[in-house]
Amino acid sequence: MGFWSGLWSGIKSIASSISNVLKSSPLVNALVTALAAALPPPLDVIAVVAVQALASSAGVDEKPEELGWQMNEADKKPEDFGSFKEYKEYLDREYPFDQEKFDALSEEQKAACRYVGMAGTMQEVKEAKSFEITPETLGVLAKGAASLKWDDAQLGAFTKGFSVSLADSGAASLGDVESLAKGTLAPDKFGAVFGAITAGAKEAGVKQDNAAIIASLQEGERGM
């Protein structure tokens, strides 16, 4: 089943270039469209690391690019099942990930796998743990990491440590990353978010202090 009707031609082409199976999935199509707007290439590559780390912090072991490949190969869509868990079981049973076939894809096809897989992972985490990951938050994290020149390991460790700290605080949510970047974070949440940034930076072993990290997130938001 073909993934792309042509070569990469910009953000708006992503949703229309996905296979018919995924086009008929309103849930996935909406998320892919939002992800494409928030994360134009090459930010999609960075965002995969963040999504995987966030999923791990919520107790979901998923590899977005692999999931995206499975979803494209499948003849059924998430809406055909009672839950995303059932859909994932179907994918693993009927369409186990094939590394050789994935490696043979074009760069455009691999990019499509990233977007679709991120959308699927976000839905899987939301259903499994009531933990919502938004495209906008991913955009802020990816742009911030790129600005700070963090590698994949640092971004993954920061994102996981940050989100775990937020969850443990009970006073903030992942969406507050976007609010912080926009300068609209409620004052009563700043302490929890600031503490989460400290925890994430410690986990990642990065050299930047909180002020530099916040400035980078805000710069990324302005550039979105």
N, C-alpha and C positions, 0 to 999 in steps of 0.2 A: 504494500500500500504506500503510495507516494506521500511524502510529507510536504514538499514544496512544489508549487506550480511554476516557479521560476527562481531566478537568483534574488538575493537580498535587495530589496528596493525601498527600504525605510521602515520606520516603526509601524506605520499604518497598514503595512502589508502583512504583518504577522498573523493577525486574526483571520484574514481572508485566505492565507496560504496554508492554514492547517487543514488536515484531512477532513473529509465529510463527516466522519464519526464525531470528531471534536466540534465541528461547526454546529452539529445538532445538539450539543450539550450547552445550554445557556449558562450553567454554572461555570464551566471551564472557560468558555469563550469570554465571559465578562471579566474573569480574573486575568486571563492572558492579555486582554486589551488594556486593562489597568496597569499590569506589570510592564507592558511594552511602553506605555506612556511615561511611567515613573523610572524605568530602567533601560534606556536605549543602550545598544552595544557601545563599548565593551563592559558597561556596568552590570550586564546580565551575568557575566562570568563571576564577578565579585559577589553578586547577590546570592548565587547558588551556595557559596560558602556560608553566608549569613543564615540562609534558610535552613541549611542542614544543621547548623549549630543551634538555632532556635528550636528546631524540631527535637534535637537531642536533649535540650534542656527541659522539654516538655515530656520526655520519655518516649518519643517516637523515633525509631531508627529508620531513616529514609535517605536515599540518594536521589535527589531531584532529577538529574539527567537520566538515570536509569529508569525512573518512574515515567518520565516523559516519553522515552522510547517505547516502553510497554504500552502506554496509553494510546500511542499512535498505531501500534501494531494491532491492537484489539478491535474486535468487531462490535463491541458493546461499549456503552458510555456509563459514567457514574450514576446517572438518573435511572438506569435499568436495574439498580440494586437498592436494597433497603438501607444500606449504609456504605460509606466509603471503605470501611473495613472489609465488607463482603466483596466489593469491587476489587480491592487490592488482592484478596485471596484468589479471586478469579484470574487476575493478571499473573500472579505468581504461578498459578497452576497451568494456565493455558499459554501464557506468553512470557516464559522466564527470560530474563535479560540475557542478551547475546553480545558479549563484548566485541567480537570480531565484526558483527554486522554494524554495531554502533561506530566502531573505528572507521568503517568504510564509508560512512556518511560524509557529505560535504560539510563545510563549516557552517553554511546556512541551515542545513538540516540539524546539525548539533545545536545551533542556537535555538531552533524551534523546540528541540527536546528540553532545553533549559527552561524556556518560558512555560511550556505545558507541565513539566515536572514540578516547577515551583508552584504553579497553580494547584496541582494535585496535592502536593505536600502541605500547602497552607490549609486546604480543606480537610485533609487527613488529621492534622493537628487540632483544628477547630472542633471536629467531631469527637476525637478521642479524648481531648483534655480541656475543651472549652477555652482554648488559648488562641486568640485571634492575631494573625500576622497580616498586616496590611501592606499593599504595594508601596504606599507612601513612606512607611517606616523603613522598608527595605531600601528605598531610594536614598533616604537620609543616611543610613548606615553605610551603604556602598559608596556614596560620594564622599562621606567623611573618611572612610578607610583609604580611598584613593588619594585624597588630599594629604593624609598623614603618611602615605607611602607604607602602609602596613602590608605584610604578606598574608597569604591565606591562613597560615597557622595563627598569626596574631589576631586577625579579624575573627576567626572562629572562636578562639579562646576568649577574646573580649566580649563577643556577642553572647556566648554561653554564660560567662560569669556575670555579665550585666543583667541578662534576663532572669537568671536564678535569683539574684539579689532583689530585683524588682518584685518577683513573685513572693519571696520571703518577707518583704517589707509589708505587704498587704495594703500599701498606701498609694501604689502607682501601678500603671499598666504599660505594656509595650507601646501603646499609642502615644504615651507621654514623651517618647523620643521625638516624634514629629512636633509636638507642642513646644518642647524645649527648643528645637531648631527654629521654630517660627517666633519664639519669644512670647508665647501665649500660655506657658505652663503655669498652672495655679500655684500661688506661693506655698500653700500647705503641702504640695507634692515635691517641691524643689529639693528638700532634704533627702527624700527617698531616692530621687533620680540622681542627685549628686553622689550619694553613697553607692548607688549601683554603678556609676561611672568609675568610681574609685575601685570597686571590687573587680570590674571588668579589666581595668588597666593593670591591676595587680596580677590577675589571672593570665593576662597576655604578656606581661613583662615588657610593656612598651615604655618608651622614654618620655613621652609627652605627659604633661600634668593635666588636671581636669579642665583648666581654663583653655588650654590649647585644643583639647578634644571638643569641648563645647563650641569654641570658635569655628572649628572645622565643620561640625555638624550644621551650624548656622550658615556658614558659607555655602555648604552643599545645598541647603534649602533655598537660598537665594538664587542659586544657579539652576534650580529645577524648573 
